[in-house]
Amino acid sequence: MSDRITSPFGAHTPAREVAAGHDLTYKSVIVTGASSGIGVETARAFAEIGAVVTLGVRDLEAGEAAAESINQTASGPQVVVAKLDLADLDSVRAFAAEWGSKPLHILVNNAGVMACDQAYTAQGLEMQIGTNHFGHSLLTLLLAANLEKAAKPGRTARVVQLTSGGHRRSAMRWDDVHFRSTPYDPWLAYGQSKTANSLFAVEFSKRFAGRGVTANAVHPGGIRTRLQRHVTPEERKRQGWPPENQPAPNLKTAEQGASTSIWAALGPELEGIGGLYLEDCAQALPAKEGTYGGVSPWALDPAEAERLWTLTRETVGEG
């Protein structure tokens, strides 16, 4: 990958450092799932360089607490909170309708669910792909015109798709995407949903880059957040994760985990470029057996991305 895109930043660069020197005064940003973890730190980094930030959250009380914390150091308008339940497509439509015709400069699809027990969304979609992919995809499609409105010559509007190294657990399971006829495996379901997040960035950029909007997938790295709330202590041990009460130097802080999202949204190296898988503030290398990082080929496959686009459009009724 001699043409690999990199940046001056690395795995443990704080998000504020990546954002430093950029000015988002009165630029509009939406961050989903921003009531805890890396979502809060992503929103904070934007707010501190002047952005008008909206936190799209399921839990309004937690969202208001996060906004209060962020607003203590925000340099621009006060961060606001809006109801958004990605496991209910009607809630997604209501959020987009409330946004109206306002331009949108940056959309960070950060919210997620990981390794939960078998469950289904309000529309009967498997919970992990239903929330992580279909909910976010509908949101992005509904706001695509707003993103186009915000785009300027030499400055694309950007979509940041949070994926995960967990995508390596599963390509798309086309025969049974929603685990209706095969035994449910929470890690396969999570892996498939994260593959879908990456594939959506590939196809979205193919269709919208010419209109001034790009999308890239971001693996934030290993971070202790509420994302792991469904994983039992026994499963953590089986996965080889360090105990929660012990230091883990290989893990990132929440702010470090937000850094690649900030770079994907602001980095000049990525102007006009989409459909990539990013990690540690750089374009990811191909995954290798026995290593943690990297991207599997199925997560960037153009044919798979187009097939998923068709399924997504049929499922959410947009696009």
Solvent accessible surface area in square Angstrom, and as a share of the most:
residue,aa,sasa,rsa
1,M,105,0.47
2,S,126,0.81
3,D,121,0.63
4,R,83,0.30
5,I,31,0.16
6,T,68,0.40
7,S,23,0.15
8,P,112,0.70
9,F,55,0.23
10,G,28,0.27
11,A,31,0.24
12,H,93,0.41
13,T,16,0.10
14,P,49,0.31
15,A,0,0.00
16,R,104,0.38
17,E,97,0.43
18,V,3,0.02
19,A,2,0.02
20,A,67,0.52
21,G,88,0.84
22,H,59,0.26
23,D,105,0.54
24,L,13,0.06
25,T,64,0.37
26,Y,158,0.60
27,K,75,0.32
28,S,17,0.11
29,V,0,0.00
30,I,0,0.00
31,V,0,0.00
32,T,0,0.00
33,G,23,0.23
34,A,0,0.00
35,S,30,0.19
36,S,39,0.25
37,G,22,0.21
38,I,21,0.11
39,G,0,0.00
40,V,16,0.09
41,E,30,0.14
42,T,0,0.00
43,A,0,0.00
44,R,31,0.11
45,A,2,0.01
46,F,0,0.00
47,A,0,0.00
48,E,42,0.19
49,I,27,0.14
50,G,3,0.03
51,A,0,0.00
52,V,44,0.25
53,V,0,0.00
54,T,9,0.05
55,L,0,0.00
56,G,1,0.01
57,V,3,0.01
58,R,137,0.50
59,D,70,0.36
60,L,82,0.41
61,E,146,0.66
62,A,36,0.28
63,G,0,0.00
64,E,101,0.45
65,A,62,0.48
66,A,8,0.06
67,A,5,0.04
68,E,117,0.52
69,S,42,0.27
70,I,0,0.00
71,N,32,0.17
72,Q,141,0.63
73,T,73,0.43
74,A,20,0.15
75,S,79,0.51
76,G,24,0.23
77,P,43,0.27
78,Q,106,0.47
79,V,7,0.04
80,V,77,0.44
81,V,29,0.17
82,A,26,0.20
83,K,103,0.44
84,L,4,0.02
85,D,34,0.18
86,L,11,0.06
87,A,20,0.16
88,D,38,0.20
89,L,9,0.04
90,D,89,0.46
91,S,21,0.14
92,V,0,0.00
93,R,89,0.32
94,A,63,0.49
95,F,10,0.04
96,A,11,0.09
97,A,78,0.60
98,E,145,0.65
99,W,18,0.06
100,G,42,0.41
101,S,83,0.53
102,K,104,0.44
103,P,51,0.32
104,L,0,0.00
105,H,32,0.14
106,I,3,0.01
107,L,0,0.00
108,V,0,0.00
109,N,3,0.02
110,N,20,0.10
111,A,19,0.14
112,G,25,0.24
113,V,13,0.08
114,M,12,0.05
115,A,10,0.08
116,C,8,0.05
117,D,124,0.64
118,Q,85,0.38
119,A,38,0.29
120,Y,80,0.31
121,T,13,0.07
122,A,74,0.57
123,Q,72,0.32
124,G,27,0.26
125,L,14,0.07
126,E,0,0.00
127,M,42,0.19
128,Q,0,0.00
129,I,0,0.00
130,G,1,0.01
131,T,16,0.09
132,N,1,0.00
133,H,0,0.00
134,F,0,0.00
135,G,0,0.00
136,H,3,0.01
137,S,1,0.01
138,L,0,0.00
139,L,0,0.00
140,T,0,0.00
141,L,19,0.10
142,L,49,0.24
143,L,1,0.00
144,A,6,0.05
145,A,71,0.55
146,N,10,0.05
147,L,0,0.00
148,E,56,0.25
149,K,109,0.46
150,A,6,0.05
151,A,22,0.17
152,K,128,0.54
153,P,137,0.86
154,G,68,0.65
155,R,82,0.30
156,T,17,0.10
157,A,3,0.02
158,R,3,0.01
159,V,2,0.01
160,V,1,0.00
161,Q,2,0.01
162,L,11,0.05
163,T,5,0.03
164,S,16,0.10
165,G,13,0.13
166,G,13,0.13
167,H,0,0.00
168,R,57,0.21
169,R,100,0.37
170,S,10,0.06
171,A,35,0.27
172,M,14,0.06
173,R,53,0.19
174,W,54,0.19
175,D,150,0.78
176,D,15,0.08
177,V,13,0.08
178,H,19,0.09
179,F,3,0.01
180,R,154,0.56
181,S,96,0.62
182,T,54,0.32
183,P,124,0.78
184,Y,44,0.17
185,D,52,0.27
186,P,44,0.27
187,W,20,0.07
188,L,65,0.32
189,A,0,0.00
190,Y,10,0.04
191,G,0,0.00
192,Q,0,0.00
193,S,0,0.00
194,K,11,0.05
195,T,0,0.00
196,A,0,0.00
197,N,4,0.02
198,S,0,0.00
199,L,0,0.00
200,F,3,0.01
201,A,0,0.00
202,V,21,0.12
203,E,2,0.01
204,F,0,0.00
205,S,8,0.05
206,K,137,0.58
207,R,86,0.32
208,F,16,0.07
209,A,42,0.33
210,G,85,0.82
211,R,129,0.47
212,G,17,0.17
213,V,0,0.00
214,T,1,0.01
215,A,0,0.00
216,N,4,0.02
217,A,0,0.00
218,V,0,0.00
219,H,8,0.04
220,P,16,0.10
221,G,15,0.14
222,G,24,0.23
223,I,15,0.08
224,R,93,0.34
225,T,35,0.20
226,R,134,0.49
227,L,53,0.27
228,Q,24,0.10
229,R,96,0.35
230,H,77,0.35
231,V,9,0.05
232,T,71,0.41
233,P,98,0.62
234,E,127,0.57
235,E,35,0.16
236,R,33,0.12
237,K,169,0.72
238,R,170,0.62
239,Q,45,0.20
240,G,62,0.60
241,W,75,0.26
242,P,50,0.32
243,P,68,0.43
244,E,113,0.51
245,N,134,0.69
246,Q,94,0.42
247,P,123,0.77
248,A,21,0.17
249,P,120,0.75
250,N,139,0.71
251,L,53,0.26
252,K,19,0.08
253,T,78,0.46
254,A,30,0.23
255,E,38,0.17
256,Q,36,0.16
257,G,1,0.01
258,A,0,0.00
259,S,1,0.00
260,T,0,0.00
261,S,1,0.01
262,I,0,0.00
263,W,2,0.01
264,A,2,0.02
265,A,0,0.00
266,L,4,0.02
267,G,2,0.02
268,P,95,0.60
269,E,59,0.27
270,L,1,0.00
271,E,56,0.25
272,G,42,0.40
273,I,62,0.32
274,G,22,0.21
275,G,16,0.15
276,L,28,0.14
277,Y,2,0.01
278,L,0,0.00
279,E,21,0.10
280,D,57,0.30
281,C,0,0.00
282,A,11,0.08
283,Q,30,0.13
284,A,3,0.02
285,L,87,0.43
286,P,79,0.50
287,A,30,0.23
288,K,143,0.61
289,E,174,0.78
290,G,79,0.76
291,T,74,0.43
292,Y,146,0.55
293,G,28,0.27
294,G,5,0.05
295,V,11,0.06
296,S,6,0.04
297,P,108,0.68
298,W,84,0.29
299,A,0,0.00
300,L,57,0.29
301,D,49,0.26
302,P,96,0.61
303,A,72,0.56
304,E,40,0.18
305,A,1,0.01
306,E,82,0.37
307,R,128,0.47
308,L,1,0.01
309,W,9,0.03
310,T,51,0.30
311,L,48,0.24
312,T,1,0.01
313,R,99,0.36
314,E,126,0.57
315,T,43,0.25
316,V,2,0.01
317,G,58,0.55
318,E,60,0.27
319,G,61,0.58
